[in-house]
């Protein structure tokens, strides 16, 4: 899912995303709650109408952003109190009002509010946080069931498994979520500083414990290699700012690995970013031209690089589905990862 934090995937229009055949995008509840706010969002007819996007949207709960404020938030059983990073104003997120905010946004998939402790928290702190998150998940589900849908469309609700890197806490979290019952299940609290190998181990043990006939969503991950490795371990859905953020810095992803378009070796390069890609950028523009745009701080460079990176990630997932259906995903994955890790 391309990440459209503030009602836009950075540097792209909704039409650009449709042209890339993006099936679903992600919006951020925390940022949309602060600006433009629930009232304006409701007056504008919800996020789909607001940003001219007629395909599915998933909104995260905003919990990760709130807890990243650290000294600006206080966690209580009722919810979390926090100060806006914009103007210092004080706000409160509860499992219930986060459901209501996502109703006003009108996303197709809403996430429950969960507590996101620092990765290096103690086992006891992770246990306390996970158990609180499960109580919040139940409250969110109950409020979801009694709150009317807006804009004439049903909204699915996903639970989020927590528990840090402890496999037993993760198992308990998964069991609690399944007992409550959700439309899909997410794995949160990873890609926050732990090694890639540890992340893979947690996913490999946790994903099979979640229902096989419902979506499994790994939040905030990751590199192309991460996506393939975690698909192999049972994950269905991903989001990450990596393709758009890297594009704005001049780094692009290809089937042969990453490229830094700012490097001088590309200044007279007439080849496309990736000869195996058919996106608008690769079909029409050279590496040398895009490098020039970055060197003169022309914003079109960010747009062209972002179009390519989002296209690459979407094409990677399309190819993944095709090879799963063909029955040769494992061999294709290993070959693809080896190819992407070769030096340019």
N, C-alpha and C positions, 0 to 999 in steps of 0.2 A: 504494500500500500504506500504510494507516494504520500509524504507528510505535508499536509496543508495546515500548518499550525494556526494561523490567524485568518482563516477563510481563503487562503491562497497557497498553492505550492510555489515557493519562492522562484521568481523569474519567469513563471509560466502562467498563461491564461487557461481557463477551463477548456477552451477550444483546443489548445495545444495538447492537453491531457487526453481529450477525446480522440484527437488525431493519432496519438500513441496507443490508443485502445486500452487505456487504464480502466479497469473494471470497478475499482473502489479506491477511495482516498481516505486519509485520516485527518481529523480536526482535533484541536486541543480545547478541552472544556475550561481549563483555568484561564487561558488567554481570551477565549470568546466570552467568558463570564465577566471579565474585567472590561473588555472592549470588543464589541459594542455594548454588551450587556444583554440580559434576558429580555428586557422590555423592547429594546430596539430590534432584537432578533425576532421576537414575536410579531412586531409591527411589519417587519420585512418579509414575513411568511416563512421563516425558518432558513437554515443554512443553504439548502438546495436552491431556493429561490434567490437568496441573497447573492450567491456566487455563480449563479447560472450553471448549475451542475445537476444533471438529471439521472445520475447513477448513484450507487450506494456510497454512504459515508459512515465510517466508524469514528466515534469520539472516545478518547481515553477519559478517565475520571478527573484528571487534573491533580491527582494525588502526588505523582512523581514531582511535578513542578512545585507544589506546596512544600513537600518535605525537602526539596533541594534548597529552600530558603533558610533552612537550619535555624539560625538564631531568631528568625522572624516568625516562627510558628510554635504553637503549643498544642500537644496532643492530649486530648481527654477522651473519656469513653463516649461522650456525646458526639465528638467529631474533632476537627482540627481548626484552631484559630490561627490566622496568619495576617501578615501585612502585605499589601500590594507592593510589588517591586517597582511599580510605576510612580505612585504618589505617597506610599506609606499608610494608606487608609487600611482600616482593620476589617476583616471579613471572617466568616466561618463556613467551612464545608462540613456537612454531615452526610451520611449515606442517603438520607432522604432528599435534601435539597440539591445534591449532585444529580440524582435522578431527575428532579424537576428542571434543572438547568439543561440537561441533555434532552428533555422533552421540548423545551423552548428552542433549542438548536434544531431538533427534528432529525437527528442522525438515525440511520437504519440499525446500527449496532451501538449500544451504550455499554460502558464498562462500570463496574461497581467501584466505589471508593475503597481503596486499600491503603495500608500504612507501608511505607517504603523505607525501612531502616538502612543505615549505612552498611555496606558490605562487611566491614570489619567489626560489626556489633558482636557481642558475646552470644553464646548459645541461648542463655536465658533471655536476653533482649530479643533475639529472633523468635523465640517461643512466645513471649508476651505479645509481640507485634503480630505474629501470625494468628494467634487466637483472637486478638482484637479484630483483625481484618476479617476473620470468619464470622464474628458477631455482626460486623458492619455489612458483610455480604448478605446475611439473612435479613437484616433490616432493609437493605436496598431491594432485595427480591420482594419483600412484603409490600414496600411502597410502590414498586414497579407494578404490582398486580392491582393496586387500588387507585392508581393515578391514570386519568384518561390520556389516550394518545392524542397528539395534535397533528394537524395538516393531513388527516385522513389516511395515515399509514401506521402500521404496527411497528414497534421498536423492539428489537431483540436485546437481551441482556446477557452479558458474559461475566462469569466469575473469574477471579485471578488467584492462582496458587502462589503462596509465599512460603517462607521457611528458610531463606538464606541458602547455604550450601549443605545443610544437614538433610540427608535423605529421609530420615524418619519424620522430621517436621514437614517436609514436602509431601510425604505420603499422607500424613494426618490432614494436611490442608486439602489435598485432592479429595480425600474421603468426605470431608466436611462439605465441600462445594457440591459434590455429586449428591449428597444427602439433601441439600437444599434444592438443587436442580436448576440448571441454567441452559440457555440456548447454545452456548459454546464455552470453552474454557481456555484461559490464558495462563501463561507462565510468566510471572513478573519477577523483578528483583535480580535479573541476570544482566550481563554486559555492563557491570558497574565497577569493574576493576579486577575481577577474578581472571585467572588465566583462561585461555580458550579451551584448553584440555579439561579444566574443571567445569566450565560451562557445558561442554559436550557431555560430560559424565552426568551432570544433574539432569539435562534434557533426556539423555538416553534412559535413565531410570524412571523419570517422572512421566514422560509422554505416554508410555504404554499403560500407565495407571489411569489415564483420562479416557473417556468414552471414544471408541474408534469411529462411531457413526456421527460424531459432532465435531465442529471445528476445534483444532488445537492451535493456539495463537501464541507465538513467542514474541514478547514485546521488546522493541528497541534494538533488534538485531537485523542485519549487521553487514559484513563484507559478503561478496558473492560466494566465497568459499564457506563462510558461516551458514549461508542459506542452504547450500547443497548438503552440507554435513548434517544440518538439523532436519531437513526434509527426510534424509536417510534414517533419522532417529524418530520420525513420526510427527513432525510439525507440518501444519497446513498453511499458516498465515504468518506474515511478517510485516513490520514497518521499521523504517530507519531513516534518519536525516542524511545518512552517509552519501547517497548519490547526489543530492542537491547541495549539501554543504561542501563536498569535495569539488563539485563543478564550479562553485563560486570562487574557489581557490585555484582553479586551473588544472585540477586533477581529474582525469577521466578513466573510466573502466572499459576494458576491451576483453575479447576472448583470449588475448595473449598477455593479459596483465594490465597493470596501471600505467598511465602516462602522465607526466607533468608537462602540460603544454607550454608552460613558461620557460622551459629549458631552451637554451640557445640553439641546440641541435635541430629544433623544429622551425627555425626562422625562415628557411626557404624550402620547407617540406611541402610538396604539392599533393601528397597522399591524404586520404580522409583519416579521421581519427581511427576508424576500424573498418578495413575493407570488407569485413563480413557483416557489417551493419547496414540496414537500408533506411535508417531514420532520415529525416529531412536534413539534419546537420551533415551526416556522412555522405548523403547523396549530392550535396551542393557546395560544401565548403572544405577547404584544406586545413591541415594542421598549421601551416604557416600563417594563413589568414586569421585563424582563431587566436594564435599566439600574439599576433599584432594587436588584436582587439584588447586582449588582456594587458599588453604592454602600454597601451594608451588609455587604459581605464575606460574603455567603451563597454557599456553595460550589455550590449548585444553579445559580447563574448560569453558572459555568464548565461545568457539565455540559450545560446547554441550549445554550450557544454552541458547545461542542465537537460536540454532536450535529449542529447545523446545518452547521458547517464541514466535518466529515467527509462528511456527506450531499452538500454542494455539490461537493466534489472527486470523490466517486464518481459523482454525476450528470453532472458535466462529462466524465468518461471514458466513461460510458455513451453520452452524446450524441456524443462523438467517434467511437466505434465505429459508431454508427448512420449518421453522415454519411460516414464512410469507405465503408461498404457501399452507401450511396445514391449515391456518386460526386460529392458536392458539398462535400467537406470543406474545400477551399481557400477557397471563397466564404464558407461558414459560419464558418470560423475567423476570417477578416478582420473579418466583421461582429461576431462575438462579442467579439473583442479590442477593437474600437472602442467597443462598448457598455460593456465593463467599465472602460474608461479614462476614461469621462465623469465629470465631477465630480458628486457626489450633490446 
